[in-house]
Amino acid sequence: MIRMSYFADLKDVLETYLEPDQVSDTERAYQVAECAHDGQMRSSGDPYITHPVAAANILAELHLDHQTIMAALMHDVIEDCDVTKQDLTEQFGETVADLVEGVSKLTLIDFQSKEQAQAENFRKMMMAMTQDIRVILIKLADRLHNMQTLGALRPDKRRRIARETLEIYAPIANRLGIHRIKEQLELLGFANMYPMRYRILKESVKKVRGHRKEVVEKVTKQLRERLKDTGLKCQVIGREKSLYSIYKKMRDKVGTFAEVMDIYAFRVITDSEDSCYRSLGQIHNLFKPIPGRFKDYIAIPKANGYQSLHTVLRSKSGLHLEVQIRTNLMDQMAENGVAAHWLYKTGNSTHHAETKAREWLQSLVELQQNVGDSIEFIENVKIDLYPDEVYLFTPKGKIIELPKGATPVDFAYAIHTDVGNTCIACKIDKQFSPLSTPLVNGRTVEIITAPGSRPNPAWLSYAVTGKARTNIRNFVKNMRHDEAVHLGRRLLEQSLKFSIEEIDEEKRQQITEVTRYPSFDDLLAGIGLGKIASALVAHRLTSDQEKTEEVAKKVESDEERSPLAIKGTEGLVIKYARCCQPIPGDPIMAYVSPGRGFNIHRDNCPNIQRAHKQNDHYVPVEWSDDLEGDFTTELRLHVFNQRGVLAQVTNIIANQEGNIINIDINELDGDVNILTFRVGVKNRVHLASIIKKLRVIPFVNKVYRYPDIQPKGHKRVENSR
Ligand SMILES: Nc1nc2c(ncn2[C@@H]2O[C@H](COP(=O)(O)OP(=O)(O)O)[C@@H](OP(=O)(O)OP(=O)(O)O)[C@H]2O)c(=O)[nH]1
């Protein structure tokens, strides 16, 4: 006896857009699936059949054809039950059987496997997709429902599936332009991959929603009125950014939560392309556009066919208004991408999204024919799927994957440490180019090395990968004395813009004394090793004679070396050490850093103590009285894991006018979390006032400044219960 209850709701939807005989076919497919999965249960305890029905429902909402719905209903029968492809072909025809088989093959894919096997699986998946795009649509629906019902699984399994969703399935949905599925996959992926971050962000967004509503309504009204006055037929919507996109913006250092929340997003839907551009003109008249933020994706659609005008404006009160302008049709395409083909049967088969998807799939087929192995294939496909990474080639065609912004120096180190260490120049697509050039996707990079050459500390100002930076730093640390002298000479000449031969003996002696090095060569070595900035030495060498002597005399005559006010450091770069994060009120010490200028530490910072023991090239300094602005420091709280904790803590910090720059959350044990805040404060008194307020919150177990360095005899400023 077949129970039809699970099918009933789906049937209602199917009847809205399919022919009666097509609905009967789907019903037959349901019966086969129901029978095949009889007695099987999901981890959630629900009968198994609920899953294929839910996947079919997702596709029915997109008005996918009856064959896709049938295949979705039966997508697990070959794998899980004793049904063969042959059986399906006989009962439902070849197309449906092929679709089911295509999805079954994808189900067998385990992305946890070794690199080669994983690449091979990925290649199979891409190929299955190229044979019939409906296979991947079924797979996406299958994944979406699995993500919606992940709750029943063990946390480690949940995280694994969530990661795979974020890394593979959401990018594929995006590449096919199916934004509405991509967004859901990302949200569920985020929620399951980082449950704590998700919860906190969701709560924080909920909290500010009330305040934002007013602004959104006001701006929407202004936009509407302006467009209406000019006779343009448009719809204006104030929209909320997705949680995952807020998270990504914060993670990728675009800003703090407060900064990201200063962005307000709007969408204008018009009746024609012409109205889009005319609306844009009006909107730019109403608010001031931010230069460089206008994008015309109507004239040049994105790779997935997405079309819209993007602009960012600044309101009078300084808020950022992100506006997307597009026609109704473009909006439908933006939401549904390739699936729009089924959803809107406009008879027009030249939708951008669909054409682009077909072109992409065709390019995958060609790629498959041309590349040697699966790893090469996957690397090529990734170029399309992950726009935040760049994929580059060695002259022999090997693919090197680097983060966006990477330079030839990073590329050189990615090939091999020795290549990085001995690199002297590079060619990008056969043209000599500076080693600092940011690399763009698809370029061939040739690194030119010279035996005996050495890394240049200046590379640190543009190398972005950990491997390159660590190697350059290590090299600088271990340099031999004569090499350091040689490098120091080069760096000093670069800063001076003339040869050091032009510096007379007297001046050399003076500068050596002022900087307290035993000899001029030692000073050069100090520059080469990054202990003293070449810019500082050059500055002293080229500033007028009298001043140099004055400084020299001052240093000589004053055993204690009287402190300099930070503000009086003659325009040199001042940096605050990240290791100890000094703020006004802390006793401080300056150390000449490789980054050219003074690096200010707290005077009891272990790093400066160590440096002090090795040599004494440091300068005692004092805060000037008229310092303004915020100084960054870190606060650590041990808090009991409860709802609303973060919101309350952030509120207190904000009420005390602390500026939260970043939040990091780590679990200490099941009950206690460690919250680390990077905050901007005016000085120690300001920080103490924040700590005082935080102390009294009942669920805060401990609060202290981090790192926790205190002068001898001082008690740590904290609250311990
Ligand atoms: N449907 C669709 N929308 C797209 C696509 N590409 C961009 N968008 C929309 O445009 C926004 C800005 O995209 P960017 O790619 O960063 O824009 P930009 O070129 O103007 O710098 C996205 O916001 P976001 O911050 O990524 O997310 P959210 O604000 O929508 O949450 C998203 O709303 C696409 O391929 N399809």
The ligand as an ORCA input file, in Angstrom:
! r2SCAN-3c Opt
* xyz 0 1
  N      22.689     37.780     -7.743
  C      23.958     38.169     -7.834
  N      24.356     39.241     -7.117
  C      25.632     39.635     -7.238
  C      26.564     38.956     -8.066
  N      27.736     39.581     -7.956
  C      27.551     40.616     -7.121
  N      26.291     40.657     -6.692
  C      25.687     41.621     -5.775
  O      26.457     42.802     -5.805
  C      27.013     43.034     -4.506
  C      28.385     43.596     -4.644
  O      29.180     42.671     -5.324
  P      30.678     42.933     -5.620
  O      31.136     41.950     -6.626
  O      31.409     43.030     -4.318
  O      30.496     44.371     -6.190
  P      31.394     45.377     -6.911
  O      31.756     44.664     -8.152
  O      30.440     46.499     -7.047
  O      32.560     45.667     -6.008
  C      26.964     41.699     -3.811
  O      26.850     41.934     -2.477
  P      27.529     41.017     -1.385
  O      28.142     41.897     -0.376
  O      28.351     39.952     -1.997
  O      26.334     40.308     -0.733
  P      24.911     40.846     -0.326
  O      25.016     42.315     -0.082
  O      23.996     40.568     -1.453
  O      24.577     40.080      0.885
  C      25.685     41.103     -4.373
  O      24.546     41.632     -3.726
  C      26.105     37.816     -8.798
  O      26.847     37.172     -9.524
  N      24.798     37.472     -8.651
*
